């Protein structure tokens, strides 16, 4: 029953969702194997919350953008302004087709802070 319910929930990707988190409290840990069987992976355990956290990346053909277990992520962006024409560079978000944003990206742990910004221009 749990597996069938979980599989039907994985249709969330049709709703534009990219990733899913599953928090299993200690009394329900026996369900972790079923979740792994339908594509979830272990993310972390929380002694404080007394739970196991699993995740699933729903976008086929792309690498997971779910954060590694950490307390924060560092995002970098910047504005490019052409003074002579009054134009500003914005890019369309690859994953949201109605939003426009400044070029940028997420920095990987120990990565140079400017690297995600420079890399964002390779797709422009």
N, C-alpha and C positions, 0 to 999 in steps of 0.2 A: 504494500500500500504506500509506504513512504517513498520507495523508488519510483513508482508510477506518478505520484504527486510531484516529486522533484523533477522528473523528466518533463512533465507538462509545464513546470515553471521555467525550464530552460528555453522555452519559447519567448522569453523576455527579449531575446535579441531581435525579434520582430517588432518590438516596441522601441527600438533604438538604444537599448541598454548594451553596454560593452562588457561589463563584468558583474559578478554576483558574489556576495559574501554570505557564508552560512555559519552561524554561531550555534554550536551544540553544547548545551550545558552538560555537566558531568553525568547526570542520570540518563542522558541520551547518547552517550559515546558509542554505544553499540551500532548506531546508525551511520557512523563514519565510513565503514567499508562500503555501504550502499552508495553513499555520496561519491566516494572515489570511483566506484564502478560506472557512474554516469558522467565523469569528467571533472570532478572537483579535485583539488590538490590541497595538501596541508599548507596553511599559511603560518599560523603560530598557535600557541596555547597561552591561555591567560590564567595564571594562578589567582590573581585578584578577582576576576570574574568567574573563576572556576568553570572554564569552558574551553572548547577547542574551536578554532576558527579555520574554516576551509574557504577556498575561493575557486571560481571558474571564470575563465576568459571566454567570452562568447563570440568574438570576432574571428572567424576562420580566416586563415591566411595572413594574419598579422600577429606580431609579438605582443604579449601581454603588457599593458601599461599600468597594471595594478602595482601599487607601491610595495617594495620589499618591507618587511616588518621594520618600522622605524617610527620615530615620533614626529617626523616632519619630512617634507620634500621642499626643494628649492626650485622655484620657477624663475625664468629669466625672460625678459622681453625688452624691447627698445623701440623708439620711434625714429623713423627716417623722414626728414622734412626737406623738400626741395623749395628753397626760399624764393627762387626766381619765378616759379609757377604757382606757388602756394599749395602744392600737392603733398599729401602724406601717404606713405606706403602702408597698406593694410593687406592682410592675406585672409583667404577664406579658410576657416577651420576644416581640416581634413575629415574630422569625424562628425561635424555638425554643419549641415549644408546651408544654414541660414545665418550663421554668426560670422562676423568679420573681427579680426583682431590684429594687434601688432605682432610682428615676427618674434619668435622666441621658442622656448621649450623647457622641459624639465632637465635639471642637471643630475647626472649620476653621482653617487657617492665618490668623493675624492676627485671629481672632474673639475677642470678649470671652469670658473663661473661664466666666462664668455663663450665657451664652446657651443652650448645649445643655441645661443643667439646667432652665431656665425653659421652653424649648420642649417638653421631655418632658411637661410638664403639659397641653399642648394636646391630647394624645391620651388623657388620663385622664378 
